[in-house]
Amino acid sequence: MLLVTGASGHLGSLIHAGLVDRGLSPAAGTRTPDRFGRLGRAMDFDDPAGLDLSGVRTLVLVSAGYGEDDLVIARHDRVITAAEQHGVEHVVYTSLTAAGDHLAFALAHRWTERRLRDSRLSWTILRNGLYAELFGQLAAPGAGAIRAPFGTGALAAVARQDLADVAVQVAAQPHAHRNRTYELAGPVALTATDLADALGVPYQPVSLAEQRAALAGADLLPFQPAMLMSIFSATAAGFLGATGSDLADLLPRPPRAALPIAMAAAS
Ligand SMILES: NC(=O)c1ccc[n+]([C@@H]2O[C@H](COP(=O)([O-])OP(=O)(O)OC[C@H]3O[C@@H](n4cnc5c(N)ncnc54)[C@H](OP(=O)(O)O)[C@@H]3O)[C@@H](O)[C@H]2O)c1
């Protein structure tokens, strides 16, 4: 049996739906299982008693990354430990592109990758690039202009649906992808200027200090400002623009264009 964790989230729901479309009847591991009917399975990584993976051969572990490193690491450790105890054979983990090593949330991903490599499980690591949807949200215009600290940096943003499609492809044939790590950045690097031009608004770059001050007044959890600032900082410094990727090789069709997706998310 296949099981997808985080099945109610944006990425997990797309992966689950893709596997359903293939007729694979994947279980949906989630904190809200009722919405999946007979496929739903209650799963909260913060509740070790509830991590029942019996009967699961292939586990798609969607990172549960919203939290401090110690919390996220503990979550991922619990679910991998449960996979070992319940006889899971293969784990497909949604990680972060190598270019994201400067991002504040990279550490928990790299910890999880190491935990999998050191386990007796077979695994596939999907090093996801940053979503085009996220880029659009972070660069959304306010008061008629994009005001963000991306500088002239570019981001190899990728459609979330493409990442889900790759996960489906891999989860459907895990043995073909045993102990492989795939880089999944987008094929085109977008700048804030590209997005501004497409939206017909000016791009007015701001400094990191101005952005940090703006975030201080926003309704965010304590870990979030550092996470967001690292995305701006790493993009502006040119670390997230590399487009070399396994994405096109793993998709059955060309990757989706990121710009229209970012435009929709920014509107
Ligand atoms: N590449 C990127 O640009 C990017 C951007 C944002 C986040 N991410 C990472 O990718 C993951 C999926 O992204 P997304 O867009 O689907 O995010 P999302 O829609 O916000 O979903 C959050 C996910 O975290 C899961 N989760 C939260 N707390 C959990 C817990 N205690 N136990 C088990 N699962 C828990 C949720 O599962 P249920 O609600 O189903 O229980 C859900 O799948 C995120 O969790 C994050 O680690 C990547």
The ligand as an SDF file (V2000), in Angstrom:
LIG
                    3D

 48 52  0  0  0  0  0  0  0  0999 V2000
    9.3950   24.4070   -1.8890 N   0  0  0  0  0  0  0  0  0  0  0  0
    8.7060   25.4210   -1.3670 C   0  0  0  0  0  0  0  0  0  0  0  0
    8.6150   26.5220   -1.9620 O   0  0  0  0  0  0  0  0  0  0  0  0
    7.9860   25.2600   -0.0680 C   0  0  0  0  0  0  0  0  0  0  0  0
    7.2310   26.3240    0.4080 C   0  0  0  0  0  0  0  0  0  0  0  0
    6.5460   26.1550    1.6090 C   0  0  0  0  0  0  0  0  0  0  0  0
    6.6660   24.9770    2.3060 C   0  0  0  0  0  0  0  0  0  0  0  0
    7.4240   23.9580    1.8160 N   0  0  0  0  0  0  0  0  0  0  0  0
    7.5620   22.6810    2.5350 C   0  0  0  0  0  0  0  0  0  0  0  0
    6.8220   21.7320    1.8000 O   0  0  0  0  0  0  0  0  0  0  0  0
    5.7720   21.1950    2.6150 C   0  0  0  0  0  0  0  0  0  0  0  0
    4.5170   21.0510    1.7770 C   0  0  0  0  0  0  0  0  0  0  0  0
    4.1970   22.3270    1.2610 O   0  0  0  0  0  0  0  0  0  0  0  0
    2.7000   22.7660    1.0770 P   0  0  0  0  0  0  0  0  0  0  0  0
    2.6970   23.8230    0.0780 O   0  0  0  0  0  0  0  0  0  0  0  0
    1.8330   21.5740    0.8690 O   0  0  0  0  0  0  0  0  0  0  0  0
    2.3850   23.3770    2.5250 O   0  0  0  0  0  0  0  0  0  0  0  0
    0.9460   23.5050    3.2390 P   0  0  0  0  0  0  0  0  0  0  0  0
   -0.1600   23.5010    2.2500 O   0  0  0  0  0  0  0  0  0  0  0  0
    1.0290   24.6480    4.1860 O   0  0  0  0  0  0  0  0  0  0  0  0
    0.8270   22.1930    4.0760 O   0  0  0  0  0  0  0  0  0  0  0  0
    1.5070   22.0340    5.3050 C   0  0  0  0  0  0  0  0  0  0  0  0
    1.7940   20.5720    5.4400 C   0  0  0  0  0  0  0  0  0  0  0  0
    2.4130   20.2780    6.6800 O   0  0  0  0  0  0  0  0  0  0  0  0
    1.7620   19.1220    7.2290 C   0  0  0  0  0  0  0  0  0  0  0  0
    1.8740   19.1550    8.6840 N   0  0  0  0  0  0  0  0  0  0  0  0
    1.8820   20.2210    9.4910 C   0  0  0  0  0  0  0  0  0  0  0  0
    1.9600   19.8410   10.7760 N   0  0  0  0  0  0  0  0  0  0  0  0
    1.9920   18.4890   10.7700 C   0  0  0  0  0  0  0  0  0  0  0  0
    2.0700   17.5010   11.7670 C   0  0  0  0  0  0  0  0  0  0  0  0
    2.1060   17.8250   13.0640 N   0  0  0  0  0  0  0  0  0  0  0  0
    2.0740   16.1930   11.4000 N   0  0  0  0  0  0  0  0  0  0  0  0
    1.9990   15.8430   10.0900 C   0  0  0  0  0  0  0  0  0  0  0  0
    1.9350   16.7450    9.0800 N   0  0  0  0  0  0  0  0  0  0  0  0
    1.9270   18.0450    9.4240 C   0  0  0  0  0  0  0  0  0  0  0  0
    0.3340   19.2580    6.7860 C   0  0  0  0  0  0  0  0  0  0  0  0
   -0.3260   18.0020    6.8440 O   0  0  0  0  0  0  0  0  0  0  0  0
   -1.9270   17.7980    7.1240 P   0  0  0  0  0  0  0  0  0  0  0  0
   -2.5570   19.1550    7.2020 O   0  0  0  0  0  0  0  0  0  0  0  0
   -2.4260   16.9910    5.9850 O   0  0  0  0  0  0  0  0  0  0  0  0
   -2.0020   17.0320    8.4120 O   0  0  0  0  0  0  0  0  0  0  0  0
    0.5190   19.7590    5.3630 C   0  0  0  0  0  0  0  0  0  0  0  0
    0.8050   18.7330    4.4580 O   0  0  0  0  0  0  0  0  0  0  0  0
    5.6330   22.1580    3.7860 C   0  0  0  0  0  0  0  0  0  0  0  0
    5.1660   21.4840    4.9560 O   0  0  0  0  0  0  0  0  0  0  0  0
    7.0380   22.6800    3.9420 C   0  0  0  0  0  0  0  0  0  0  0  0
    7.8360   21.7860    4.7130 O   0  0  0  0  0  0  0  0  0  0  0  0
    8.0710   24.0690    0.6390 C   0  0  0  0  0  0  0  0  0  0  0  0
  1  2  1  0
  2  3  2  0
  2  4  1  0
  4  5  1  0
  4 48  2  0
  5  6  2  0
  6  7  1  0
  7  8  2  0
  8  9  1  0
  8 48  1  0
  9 10  1  0
  9 46  1  0
 10 11  1  0
 11 12  1  0
 11 44  1  0
 12 13  1  0
 13 14  1  0
 14 15  2  0
 14 16  1  0
 14 17  1  0
 17 18  1  0
 18 19  2  0
 18 20  1  0
 18 21  1  0
 21 22  1  0
 22 23  1  0
 23 24  1  0
 23 42  1  0
 24 25  1  0
 25 26  1  0
 25 36  1  0
 26 27  1  0
 26 35  1  0
 27 28  2  0
 28 29  1  0
 29 30  1  0
 29 35  2  0
 30 31  1  0
 30 32  2  0
 32 33  1  0
 33 34  2  0
 34 35  1  0
 36 37  1  0
 36 42  1  0
 37 38  1  0
 38 39  2  0
 38 40  1  0
 38 41  1  0
 42 43  1  0
 44 45  1  0
 44 46  1  0
 46 47  1  0
M  CHG  2   8   1  16  -1
M  END
$$$$
